[in-house]
Amino acid sequence: MGTVMGATKQEPDRANEADGPPDPRRWWALGALVVGLLVIGLDTTIVNVAMPTMSEQLGASTGDLQWIADSYIVVFAALMLPAGLIGDRYDRRLFLLVGLAIFGVGSVVGALVGSVEGVIAARALMGVGGAFVMPLSLSILPSLFPAAERGKAISVWAASTALGIPLGPILGGLLLEHFWWGSVFLINIPMVGLALLVCGFLLPVSRSADAPKVDVTVTVLVVAGLTTLIFALIEAPEWGWADARVLALFGAAALLIASVAVRESRARHPMIDFGLFRDRNFLWGTVAALVPSFAMAGVLFVVPQRFQGVDGHDAFGTGLRLLPLLGGLFVTALASDRLVPRLGYKVVIPTGLFVLAGGLLTGASGSVHDGYARTAAWLAVSGLGLGLSMVPAMDAVMANLTPERAGMGSALVQTLRQVAGALGVAILGSVLASAYLDRIDTSGRPDGVADTARDSIGGAVAAAGRSGDPALLDSARDAFVHGMDLSLLICGLASSAVAIAVAVFLPRRTAADPRPVPTPTGPGESGHDREGALHP
């Protein structure tokens, strides 16, 4: 961080900018990255649409389906940090291409296998590829764009990562109407092929000889610790948060992650620079990026279930009805690069978090009888808040990373965002399930009908339909919306709390804040010193 911290008004820091004149092909290169990011985002949700078909044709149980979804998340989150470090040291472009190729191979395997175990393995392989693509696509941006354009580039990057999420149910629904379940994997192949071609031609070689070496022991400990933590988060809603197995997993994860911190704090040249968190810009920029990830995971977990279980829409209709969230995100993600130079991160990021909280808290006051117009309105407001908080937060984090730490720093933040998303699904899923069970009335029903209805809103819809019991369906829908309201309330309160904290603790200006530096007002008094930007 020495280069960044030593920047002055007369000689602005260039450590994180492209060397020399900007590459004239940089926007085409960003377009190439967008193609790769789109397929990663698409895969987040498209497989969920095919799960009922997989259950029928592959004989997959509920637990099998859970692992089909979660094997990707576990590997993806656990490997992002070492993947970013490897790309830093040896060549970001090369390992981004390797990641795309691995993702493509996993997609082919997923489309061709005929067993649950094969699909789980394919999803894990795709997670390996995604772990390289996501952090390296972000860390390569400083070598392409000068600081004046970096905010806009990160806005496009963030918007493209989100674009695939609502497109997944839409495209998946269309494919399943005409083709077999493997088509949701096979659709990745042409997109991966295009991304490999254009990234190979347009992206520059990007590496840092000063980047830390990959410590195999630390890498194993990180992977083991995060895998254990995420496994515990995944299983806790089913096993119970106080279950001995869950507590043991959390304890093991804590020991593994603590051992990483102890080892790295004693290392002369640590692979993971925990000192980054001593910089308030990096720390609070990271915190501000985590909360939108937590909230977005919660929204995407509960809202599609409402659309299908409560409102009766299919997968294709659900994807369409998520578009206001994406539209709001696009508007502010693309506008944030104009707002930050005028207002600064300290104003824009908390404002975005408050807007996000307003949308979520509005959603938390919903009822079974709400029309789609109301839901679309609070989804759009939430999307506006997501773009206005997450994109500038990521920009603030990247602004304070020196080139040799770009891959490691971005991978660290992306890893934490994935963990925040997993926490969002696990915690909010547990809140939703508990509230649903407390509210649904299954008294007087046969045991089989009652058990099915209490499993999920989908089970209740099926059980009520088979037994011709509209009262059970009404009770289930009311119980689900009650649980959804509580989940959104938690998201909204978390966003509000972090907005206040960021407004208080984020420095008035980051080291690479694009706003003009005020003229010193007296001898020995610089604009930087008065603003406190360089004193975390």
C-alpha positions as CSV (number, residue, x, y, z in Angstrom):
1,M,0.0,0.0,0.0
2,G,3.1,2.2,0.1
3,T,2.6,3.6,-3.4
4,V,-1.0,4.5,-2.8
5,M,-0.4,6.0,0.6
6,G,2.4,8.1,-0.8
7,A,0.3,9.8,-3.4
8,T,0.4,13.6,-3.5
9,K,-1.7,16.3,-5.1
10,Q,1.1,17.3,-7.4
11,E,1.9,13.7,-8.5
12,P,-1.3,11.6,-8.4
13,D,-0.8,7.9,-7.8
14,R,-0.7,5.8,-10.9
15,A,0.0,2.4,-9.3
16,N,-3.4,1.1,-10.1
17,E,-3.8,2.6,-13.6
18,A,-2.9,1.2,-17.0
19,D,0.7,2.1,-17.8
20,G,1.1,4.6,-20.7
21,P,-1.8,5.6,-22.9
22,P,-5.0,3.7,-22.5
23,D,-5.3,0.6,-24.7
24,P,-7.6,1.6,-27.6
25,R,-9.2,-1.9,-27.5
26,R,-10.0,-1.7,-23.8
27,W,-13.8,-1.4,-24.2
28,W,-13.8,-4.3,-26.6
29,A,-11.8,-6.3,-24.0
30,L,-14.3,-5.4,-21.3
31,G,-17.0,-6.7,-23.7
32,A,-15.1,-10.0,-23.9
33,L,-15.0,-10.2,-20.1
34,V,-18.7,-9.5,-20.0
35,V,-19.4,-12.6,-22.1
36,G,-17.4,-14.8,-19.6
37,L,-19.1,-13.2,-16.6
38,L,-22.5,-13.6,-18.1
39,V,-22.2,-17.4,-18.3
40,I,-21.0,-17.5,-14.7
41,G,-24.0,-15.4,-13.5
42,L,-26.4,-17.4,-15.7
43,D,-25.3,-20.7,-14.1
44,T,-26.2,-19.4,-10.7
45,T,-29.9,-19.8,-11.3
46,I,-30.5,-21.7,-14.5
47,V,-29.8,-25.1,-13.0
48,N,-32.5,-24.6,-10.3
49,V,-35.1,-24.5,-13.0
50,A,-34.1,-28.0,-14.2
51,M,-34.1,-29.6,-10.7
52,P,-37.7,-31.0,-10.8
53,T,-36.9,-32.7,-14.1
54,M,-33.6,-34.0,-12.7
55,S,-35.5,-35.4,-9.7
56,E,-37.9,-37.3,-11.9
57,Q,-35.4,-38.5,-14.6
58,L,-32.4,-39.2,-12.4
59,G,-34.2,-40.3,-9.3
60,A,-32.6,-37.4,-7.3
61,S,-33.7,-37.0,-3.7
62,T,-34.1,-33.6,-2.0
63,G,-30.6,-34.0,-0.5
64,D,-29.2,-34.8,-3.9
65,L,-30.7,-31.7,-5.4
66,Q,-29.3,-29.6,-2.6
67,W,-25.8,-30.8,-3.4
68,I,-26.3,-30.3,-7.2
69,A,-26.8,-26.6,-6.3
70,D,-24.4,-26.3,-3.5
71,S,-21.4,-28.2,-4.8
72,Y,-20.8,-25.3,-7.2
73,I,-21.1,-22.7,-4.5
74,V,-18.7,-24.5,-2.0
75,V,-15.9,-25.0,-4.6
76,F,-16.4,-21.5,-6.1
77,A,-16.1,-19.7,-2.8
78,A,-13.3,-21.8,-1.4
79,L,-11.0,-21.5,-4.4
80,M,-11.4,-17.9,-5.4
81,L,-8.6,-16.6,-3.1
82,P,-5.9,-19.0,-4.2
83,A,-7.0,-18.7,-7.8
84,G,-6.6,-14.9,-7.7
85,L,-3.1,-15.2,-6.2
86,I,-2.1,-17.7,-8.9
87,G,-3.3,-15.3,-11.6
88,D,-1.5,-12.4,-9.9
89,R,1.9,-14.1,-10.0
90,Y,1.8,-16.0,-13.3
91,D,-0.6,-14.2,-15.7
92,R,-4.1,-13.1,-15.1
93,R,-5.1,-13.5,-18.8
94,L,-3.8,-17.0,-19.0
95,F,-5.5,-18.3,-15.9
96,L,-8.7,-16.5,-16.8
97,L,-8.7,-18.5,-20.0
98,V,-7.9,-21.7,-18.1
99,G,-10.9,-21.0,-15.8
100,L,-13.2,-20.5,-18.8
101,A,-11.9,-23.8,-20.3
102,I,-12.5,-25.7,-17.1
103,F,-16.0,-24.2,-16.8
104,G,-16.7,-25.3,-20.4
105,V,-15.5,-28.9,-19.7
106,G,-17.6,-29.1,-16.6
107,S,-20.6,-27.9,-18.6
108,V,-20.1,-30.7,-21.2
109,V,-19.8,-33.3,-18.5
110,G,-23.0,-32.0,-16.8
111,A,-24.9,-32.2,-20.1
112,L,-23.8,-35.8,-20.9
113,V,-23.7,-37.7,-17.5
114,G,-26.7,-39.8,-16.5
115,S,-26.3,-39.9,-12.8
116,V,-26.7,-37.7,-9.8
117,E,-23.1,-38.2,-8.8
118,G,-22.0,-37.2,-12.2
119,V,-24.0,-33.9,-12.1
120,I,-22.6,-33.1,-8.7
121,A,-19.0,-33.7,-9.9
122,A,-19.7,-31.6,-13.0
123,R,-21.0,-28.7,-10.9
124,A,-18.0,-28.9,-8.7
125,L,-15.7,-28.7,-11.7
126,M,-17.6,-25.7,-13.0
127,G,-17.0,-24.1,-9.6
128,V,-13.3,-24.5,-10.1
129,G,-13.5,-22.7,-13.4
130,G,-15.7,-19.9,-12.0
131,A,-13.3,-19.4,-9.1
132,F,-10.6,-18.3,-11.6
133,V,-12.9,-16.2,-13.9
134,M,-14.6,-14.0,-11.2
135,P,-11.7,-12.5,-9.4
136,L,-9.3,-12.3,-12.3
137,S,-11.9,-10.6,-14.5
138,L,-12.0,-7.8,-11.9
139,S,-8.3,-7.6,-11.1
140,I,-7.4,-7.3,-14.8
141,L,-9.4,-4.1,-15.1
142,P,-6.7,-1.7,-13.7
143,S,-4.3,-2.8,-16.4
144,L,-6.8,-1.9,-19.0
145,F,-8.4,1.3,-17.7
146,P,-7.0,4.5,-16.2
147,A,-8.5,5.7,-12.9
148,A,-10.8,8.2,-14.6
149,E,-12.5,5.3,-16.4
150,R,-12.2,2.6,-13.8
151,G,-15.5,3.4,-12.1
152,K,-17.5,3.0,-15.4
153,A,-15.6,-0.2,-16.2
154,I,-16.4,-1.7,-12.8
155,S,-20.0,-0.6,-13.2
156,V,-20.2,-2.6,-16.4
157,W,-18.4,-5.5,-14.7
158,A,-20.9,-5.5,-11.8
159,A,-23.9,-5.2,-14.0
160,S,-22.8,-8.1,-16.2
161,T,-22.3,-10.4,-13.1
162,A,-25.9,-9.7,-12.1
163,L,-27.4,-9.9,-15.6
164,G,-27.3,-13.7,-15.7
165,I,-29.2,-14.2,-12.5
166,P,-32.7,-13.2,-13.7
167,L,-31.9,-14.5,-17.2
168,G,-31.3,-18.0,-15.7
169,P,-35.0,-18.8,-15.0
170,I,-36.1,-17.2,-18.3
171,L,-33.7,-19.1,-20.5
172,G,-34.0,-22.3,-18.4
173,G,-37.8,-22.2,-18.7
174,L,-37.5,-21.8,-22.5
175,L,-35.0,-24.6,-22.9
176,L,-36.9,-27.1,-20.8
177,E,-40.1,-26.5,-22.9
178,H,-38.2,-27.8,-26.0
179,F,-35.2,-29.9,-24.9
180,W,-34.0,-32.3,-22.1
181,W,-32.6,-31.2,-18.8
182,G,-29.0,-31.3,-20.0
183,S,-29.6,-28.4,-22.3
184,V,-29.2,-26.0,-19.3
185,F,-25.6,-27.1,-19.2
186,L,-25.0,-27.3,-22.9
187,I,-26.1,-23.7,-23.5
188,N,-22.9,-22.6,-21.8
189,I,-20.6,-24.1,-24.5
190,P,-21.0,-21.5,-27.3
191,M,-20.8,-18.6,-24.7
192,V,-17.6,-20.1,-23.2
193,G,-16.1,-20.6,-26.7
194,L,-16.8,-17.0,-27.7
195,A,-15.4,-15.7,-24.4
196,L,-12.2,-17.8,-24.9
197,L,-11.8,-16.5,-28.4
198,V,-12.3,-12.8,-27.7
199,C,-10.5,-12.8,-24.4
200,G,-7.5,-14.5,-25.9
201,F,-7.2,-11.8,-28.6
202,L,-8.2,-8.7,-26.7
203,L,-6.9,-9.0,-23.1
204,P,-3.3,-8.0,-22.3
205,V,-0.8,-10.1,-20.5
206,S,-1.1,-9.0,-16.8
207,R,1.0,-10.2,-14.0
208,S,3.1,-8.9,-11.1
209,A,6.5,-10.3,-10.4
210,D,6.3,-8.9,-6.9
211,A,3.1,-10.7,-6.1
212,P,3.3,-13.1,-3.1
213,K,4.1,-16.7,-3.8
214,V,1.3,-19.3,-3.4
215,D,1.7,-20.9,0.0
216,V,0.3,-24.5,-0.4
217,T,-0.3,-24.9,3.3
218,V,-2.2,-21.7,3.5
219,T,-4.2,-22.5,0.4
220,V,-5.2,-25.9,1.8
221,L,-6.2,-24.3,5.1
222,V,-8.2,-21.6,3.4
223,V,-10.0,-24.1,1.2
224,A,-10.6,-26.5,4.1
225,G,-11.8,-23.7,6.4
226,L,-14.2,-22.1,3.9
227,T,-15.5,-25.4,2.7
228,T,-16.2,-26.5,6.3
229,L,-17.9,-23.1,7.1
230,I,-20.1,-23.1,4.0
231,F,-21.0,-26.8,4.5
232,A,-22.1,-25.9,8.0
233,L,-24.2,-23.0,6.7
234,I,-25.8,-25.2,4.1
235,E,-26.7,-28.0,6.5
236,A,-27.6,-25.8,9.5
237,P,-31.2,-25.1,8.4
238,E,-31.9,-28.8,8.0
239,W,-29.9,-30.2,11.0
240,G,-30.7,-27.2,13.3
241,W,-28.3,-24.4,14.3
242,A,-27.8,-26.0,17.8
243,D,-27.1,-29.5,16.4
244,A,-23.8,-30.9,17.7
245,R,-22.7,-31.7,14.1
246,V,-23.3,-28.1,13.0
247,L,-21.5,-26.7,16.1
248,A,-18.6,-29.0,15.5
249,L,-18.3,-27.9,11.9
250,F,-18.4,-24.2,12.9
251,G,-15.7,-24.9,15.5
252,A,-13.5,-26.7,13.0
253,A,-14.0,-23.9,10.5
254,A,-13.0,-21.3,13.1
255,L,-9.9,-23.2,14.0
256,L,-8.8,-23.6,10.4
257,I,-9.4,-20.0,9.5
258,A,-7.7,-18.8,12.8
259,S,-4.7,-21.0,11.9
260,V,-4.4,-19.1,8.6
261,A,-4.4,-15.8,10.4
262,V,-1.8,-16.9,12.9
263,R,0.5,-18.4,10.2
264,E,0.2,-15.3,7.9
265,S,0.7,-12.8,10.7
266,R,4.1,-14.5,11.4
267,A,5.2,-14.8,7.8
268,R,7.8,-12.5,6.4
269,H,6.0,-12.4,3.0
270,P,2.4,-13.4,3.7
271,M,0.3,-14.8,0.9
272,I,-2.8,-13.1,2.4
273,D,-2.2,-9.5,3.4
274,F,-4.5,-9.1,6.4
275,G,-2.9,-5.6,6.8
276,L,-5.2,-4.5,4.0
277,F,-8.0,-4.4,6.6
278,R,-6.0,-1.8,8.6
279,D,-6.8,0.6,5.8
280,R,-10.3,2.1,6.5
281,N,-10.9,2.5,2.8
282,F,-10.4,-1.2,2.2
283,L,-12.2,-2.3,5.3
284,W,-15.3,-0.3,5.0
285,G,-15.4,-0.6,1.2
286,T,-15.4,-4.4,1.8
287,V,-18.1,-4.2,4.4
288,A,-20.2,-2.0,2.1
289,A,-19.8,-4.6,-0.7
290,L,-20.8,-7.6,1.6
291,V,-24.2,-6.3,2.7
292,P,-25.7,-6.0,-0.8
293,S,-24.4,-9.5,-1.5
294,F,-26.2,-10.8,1.7
295,A,-29.4,-8.9,0.8
296,M,-29.4,-9.9,-2.8
297,A,-29.0,-13.5,-1.9
298,G,-31.9,-13.2,0.4
299,V,-34.1,-11.5,-2.2
300,L,-33.3,-14.1,-4.9
301,F,-34.0,-16.9,-2.4
302,V,-37.4,-15.8,-1.1
303,V,-39.0,-13.8,-3.9
304,P,-38.9,-16.5,-6.6
305,Q,-40.6,-18.9,-4.2
306,R,-43.3,-16.3,-3.6
307,F,-43.9,-15.9,-7.3
308,Q,-44.2,-19.6,-7.8
309,G,-45.7,-20.9,-4.6
310,V,-47.9,-18.0,-3.6
311,D,-48.7,-16.2,-6.9
312,G,-48.7,-19.4,-9.1
313,H,-46.3,-18.3,-11.8
314,D,-44.0,-20.7,-13.7
315,A,-40.2,-20.5,-13.9
316,F,-40.3,-18.4,-17.1
317,G,-42.8,-15.9,-15.6
318,T,-40.7,-15.8,-12.4
319,G,-37.6,-14.7,-14.3
320,L,-39.6,-12.0,-16.1
321,R,-40.9,-10.7,-12.8
322,L,-37.4,-10.3,-11.4
323,L,-36.4,-7.9,-14.2
324,P,-37.3,-4.7,-12.2
325,L,-34.5,-5.7,-9.7
326,L,-32.1,-5.9,-12.6
327,G,-33.3,-2.7,-14.2
328,G,-32.8,-0.7,-11.1
329,L,-29.3,-2.2,-10.6
330,F,-28.4,-1.3,-14.2
331,V,-29.5,2.3,-13.8
332,T,-27.5,3.2,-10.8
333,A,-24.5,0.9,-11.6
334,L,-24.0,2.8,-14.8
335,A,-24.7,6.2,-13.2
336,S,-22.4,5.7,-10.2
337,D,-19.3,6.5,-12.1
338,R,-20.7,10.0,-12.6
339,L,-22.0,10.4,-9.1
340,V,-18.8,9.4,-7.3
341,P,-16.6,12.1,-8.8
342,R,-19.1,14.7,-7.8
343,L,-20.1,13.5,-4.3
344,G,-17.5,11.0,-3.2
345,Y,-17.7,7.5,-1.9
346,K,-18.6,8.6,1.6
347,V,-21.9,10.1,0.3
348,V,-22.8,7.7,-2.6
349,I,-22.2,4.4,-0.8
350,P,-24.3,5.1,2.4
351,T,-27.0,6.6,0.2
352,G,-27.2,3.5,-1.9
353,L,-27.4,1.3,1.3
354,F,-30.2,3.5,2.6
355,V,-32.1,3.2,-0.7
356,L,-31.6,-0.6,-0.6
357,A,-32.9,-0.6,3.0
358,G,-36.0,1.4,1.9
359,G,-36.8,-1.1,-0.8
360,L,-36.3,-4.1,1.4
361,L,-38.3,-2.6,4.3
362,T,-41.2,-1.8,1.9
363,G,-41.1,-5.4,0.8
364,A,-41.1,-6.6,4.4
365,S,-44.6,-5.0,4.9
366,G,-46.2,-7.1,2.2
367,S,-49.1,-9.4,2.3
368,V,-50.6,-12.4,0.4
369,H,-52.9,-10.0,-1.5
370,D,-50.3,-7.7,-2.9
371,G,-50.4,-7.2,-6.6
372,Y,-47.3,-7.5,-8.8
373,A,-47.2,-3.7,-9.2
374,R,-46.3,-3.2,-5.5
375,T,-43.7,-6.0,-5.6
376,A,-42.2,-4.6,-8.8
377,A,-41.9,-1.2,-7.2
378,W,-39.9,-2.4,-4.2
379,L,-37.8,-4.7,-6.3
380,A,-36.9,-1.7,-8.5
381,V,-36.0,0.5,-5.5
382,S,-33.9,-2.4,-4.1
383,G,-32.1,-2.7,-7.4
384,L,-31.4,1.0,-7.4
385,G,-29.8,0.7,-4.0
386,L,-27.8,-2.4,-5.0
387,G,-26.2,-0.6,-7.9
388,L,-25.6,2.6,-6.0
389,S,-23.9,0.8,-3.1
390,M,-22.2,-2.3,-4.4
391,V,-20.5,-0.8,-7.5
392,P,-18.9,2.2,-5.8
393,A,-17.9,0.0,-2.9
394,M,-16.0,-2.4,-5.2
395,D,-14.4,0.6,-6.9
396,A,-13.3,2.0,-3.6
397,V,-11.7,-1.3,-2.7
398,M,-9.9,-1.6,-6.0
399,A,-8.7,2.0,-5.8
400,N,-6.6,1.1,-2.8
401,L,-5.0,-2.0,-4.2
402,T,-1.5,-1.9,-5.6
403,P,-0.9,-3.9,-8.8
404,E,0.8,-6.8,-7.0
405,R,-2.2,-7.1,-4.6
406,A,-4.9,-6.6,-7.2
407,G,-5.7,-10.3,-7.7
408,M,-5.3,-11.2,-4.1
409,G,-7.3,-8.3,-2.8
410,S,-10.2,-8.7,-5.3
411,A,-10.3,-12.4,-4.7
412,L,-10.4,-11.8,-1.0
413,V,-13.3,-9.5,-1.4
414,Q,-15.1,-11.8,-3.8
415,T,-14.6,-14.7,-1.5
416,L,-16.1,-12.7,1.4
417,R,-19.0,-11.7,-0.9
418,Q,-19.7,-15.4,-1.7
419,V,-19.6,-16.2,2.0
420,A,-22.0,-13.3,2.7
421,G,-24.3,-14.8,0.0
422,A,-24.1,-18.2,1.6
423,L,-24.9,-16.6,5.0
424,G,-27.8,-14.8,3.4
425,V,-29.4,-18.0,2.1
426,A,-28.6,-20.0,5.3
427,I,-29.7,-17.5,7.8
428,L,-32.7,-16.1,5.9
429,G,-33.7,-19.6,4.8
430,S,-33.7,-20.7,8.5
431,V,-35.8,-17.6,9.5
432,L,-38.2,-18.3,6.6
433,A,-38.5,-22.0,7.5
434,S,-39.1,-21.4,11.2
435,A,-41.7,-18.7,10.6
436,Y,-43.5,-20.8,8.1
437,L,-43.6,-23.8,10.4
438,D,-44.9,-21.6,13.3
439,R,-47.7,-20.0,11.2
440,I,-49.0,-22.8,9.0
441,D,-52.1,-24.6,10.3
442,T,-52.1,-28.4,9.4
443,S,-54.3,-29.5,12.3
444,G,-56.9,-32.1,11.3
445,R,-55.1,-33.2,8.2
446,P,-53.7,-36.7,7.6
447,D,-50.0,-37.1,8.6
448,G,-48.8,-37.5,5.0
449,V,-50.6,-34.3,3.9
450,A,-49.5,-32.4,6.9
451,D,-45.8,-33.4,6.6
452,T,-45.7,-32.5,2.9
453,A,-47.3,-29.1,3.5
454,R,-44.9,-28.3,6.4
455,D,-41.8,-29.2,4.2
456,S,-42.1,-26.1,1.9
457,I,-44.6,-23.8,0.2
458,G,-44.2,-26.0,-2.9
459,G,-45.1,-29.1,-0.9
460,A,-48.1,-27.3,0.5
461,V,-49.3,-26.3,-3.0
462,A,-49.0,-29.9,-4.2
463,A,-50.6,-31.4,-1.0
464,A,-53.5,-28.9,-1.1
465,G,-54.1,-29.6,-4.8
466,R,-54.2,-33.4,-4.3
467,S,-56.5,-33.2,-1.3
468,G,-58.7,-30.4,-2.6
469,D,-58.0,-28.3,0.6
470,P,-58.1,-24.6,-0.2
471,A,-57.9,-23.7,3.5
472,L,-54.6,-25.5,3.8
473,L,-53.3,-23.6,0.7
474,D,-54.4,-20.2,2.1
475,S,-52.7,-21.0,5.4
476,A,-49.5,-22.0,3.7
477,R,-49.4,-18.9,1.6
478,D,-50.0,-16.7,4.6
479,A,-47.3,-18.5,6.5
480,F,-44.8,-18.2,3.7
481,V,-45.4,-14.4,3.2
482,H,-45.0,-13.9,7.0
483,G,-41.6,-15.7,6.8
484,M,-40.6,-13.7,3.7
485,D,-41.5,-10.4,5.5
486,L,-39.2,-11.4,8.4
487,S,-36.4,-12.3,6.1
488,L,-36.6,-9.0,4.2
489,L,-36.9,-7.1,7.5
490,I,-33.5,-8.6,8.6
491,C,-32.0,-7.6,5.2
492,G,-33.4,-4.0,5.5
493,L,-32.2,-3.5,9.1
494,A,-28.7,-4.9,8.2
495,S,-28.5,-2.5,5.2
496,S,-29.5,0.5,7.4
497,A,-27.0,-0.4,10.2
498,V,-24.1,-0.7,7.7
499,A,-25.2,2.5,5.9
500,I,-24.8,4.4,9.2
501,A,-21.5,2.7,10.0
502,V,-20.0,3.4,6.5
503,A,-21.2,7.0,6.7
504,V,-19.4,7.4,10.0
505,F,-16.2,5.4,9.5
506,L,-15.4,5.5,5.7
507,P,-12.7,8.2,5.2
508,R,-14.0,11.3,3.4
509,R,-11.9,10.4,0.4
510,T,-10.1,7.3,-0.7
511,A,-6.5,7.4,-2.0
512,A,-7.8,7.3,-5.6
513,D,-11.0,9.4,-5.2
514,P,-11.5,11.1,-8.5
515,R,-12.8,14.4,-7.0
516,P,-10.5,17.4,-7.2
517,V,-8.3,17.9,-4.1
518,P,-9.2,21.2,-2.3
519,T,-6.5,23.9,-2.4
520,P,-4.6,24.1,0.9
521,T,-5.8,27.0,3.1
522,G,-2.6,27.7,5.0
523,P,1.1,26.9,5.3
524,G,1.7,23.2,5.9
525,E,-2.0,22.3,5.5
526,S,-2.8,20.1,2.5
527,G,-6.2,19.1,1.2
528,H,-5.4,15.5,2.0
529,D,-4.6,16.3,5.6
530,R,-7.7,18.3,6.1
531,E,-9.9,15.6,4.6
532,G,-8.1,12.8,6.4
533,A,-8.2,10.6,3.3
534,L,-4.8,9.1,3.7
535,H,-5.0,8.5,7.4
536,P,-7.0,5.2,7.9
